[in-house]
Amino acid sequence: VIYCIFPSLAPPCLFNIVISSVAAGLYYLAELIEEYTVVTSRIIKYMIWFSTGVLIGLYLFEKFPGVMIGVGLFTNVVYFGLLQTFPFILLTSPNFILSCALVVLNHYLAFQYFAEEYYPFSEVLAYFTFCLWLIPFSFFVSLSAGENVLPSTIQQGDDVVSNYFTKGKRGKRSGILVIFSFIKEAIVPSRQKMY
C-alpha cells in the first residue's frame, strides 16, 4: 500500500515485476484469442451491444450530451463493421482508420464533458472503461489472431494449398507484428554479420 501511495519508495525491481506480469497476461490473452476466434468474435459482439445499452441509458437517465452519445453509437456501428471480417483486420482499411479516428474523437468529447460536469472518479472511470476502452482494446489484442489462421476460401485462380505456402514467401508481413518489429528495430537494432 505504501508503494502505491509513494511510488518513489518502491524498489526498481517492483516496476519490472509489474510490467512483466502485464506483458505475460497480454501474451496469454492474445494466445487465447488466436485459439478461439469464433468465441472471441461473439464476446466482442456482446461487448458492443452492452456498450450501446450503456450509452442509451446514459442519454435517457443521466442526460449526457446528444453529440457525445451519437458519436459513441456511431463508433459502435463502425465496430460492428470491423467485426464482419474478424479476425482479419487490415490496418489500412477505411473501417479501421475511421474507428481509430472515432476513438480519438470520443476521448476528446468525454474529456471536454467531464471537465465541465462533476462526476465521482469511479463513475468517470467506469464510463471510460465500458464505453471507450474495452472494445478497442479487445480489437487491438486480437490484431495478430488473423495472421496464423489457415486459409478457408479460394480466390479466383488460386488453390488453397499453393496460396497458403506462397503467401509466406512474398516477404510481406502485416498487422501488429510489423509494428512490434519496427519498434524492436528502433530500440535494439540487429547487428549484421560482416564476412
Long-range contacts (C-beta under 8 A, 24 or more apart in sequence): 26-141, 29-141, 30-141, 30-142, 30-144, 30-145, 33-87, 33-141, 33-142, 33-145, 34-87, 34-144, 34-145, 34-148, 37-86, 37-87, 37-142, 37-145, 37-149, 40-86, 40-87, 40-138, 40-142, 40-145, 41-83, 41-86, 41-87, 43-138, 44-79, 44-83, 44-86, 44-135, 44-138, 44-139, 44-142, 45-80, 45-83, 47-134, 47-135, 47-138, 48-76, 48-79, 48-80, 48-83, 48-135, 50-130, 51-76, 51-130, 51-131, 51-134, 51-135, 52-76, 54-130, 54-131, 55-131, 58-127, 58-131, 64-113, 65-109, 65-113, 67-109, 68-106, 68-109, 68-110, 68-113, 71-102, 71-105, 71-106, 71-109, 72-106, 72-131, 74-102, 75-99, 75-102, 75-103, 75-106, 76-135, 78-102, 79-135, 79-139, 82-139, 86-142, 86-146, 87-142, 87-145, 87-146, 87-149, 88-146, 88-149, 89-139, 89-142, 89-143, 89-146, 89-175, 90-174, 91-143, 91-174, 91-175, 99-136, 99-139, 103-132, 103-136, 106-131, 106-132, 107-132, 140-176, 143-175, 143-176, 144-175, 144-176, 144-177, 146-175, 147-173, 147-174, 147-175, 147-177
